[in-house]
């Protein structure tokens, strides 16, 4: 079993190649404000050759605490923060009624537009293989149609993430101290309901993760 230090070194080695992979394009961190993508943001800051571009998807239904944390950390770390929002015409009349259509409108479409408008050719995510069965067997590098998606902490566990956060005194959103283990939109997120990390996330959406990824969700 790999130690956290081994995993961290492998993650940093992958990230060190990201700038070369980007070519004339840009590297962006898909930063949700959650624990996992904050770790990726921290790792990328260690090797990034220039300003750190953080791409945040604001669906309009995020927890106020996560939005406040995002803005505080962006200022504290001097990030180039780009907040992508859905177009008014894309927003479903009934939020979270059809989970697939809702995520496509509020997350996937804004992500595609932002990646194109910012000239992003490499997108760094904080997804982990042990979070959801649909992410098991994924590669650290994925071709996503117009850009490359790198998943530098794919092999990390939830405990690895928290060990890195506490060991490096990284800030994190206060919702984690209230029983939340995975953070999404307000209508689809509750404090953890069982042993699984994403047990507080909407079950319908979790069951359709393969379909969401096919649409472009990470």
Beta strands, then each sheet from edge to edge (+ up, - down):
strand 1: 26-30
strand 2: 53-58
strand 3: 80-85
strand 4: 120-124
strand 5: 141-143
strand 6: 148-150
sheet 1: 3+ 2+ 1+ 4+ 6+ 5-
end
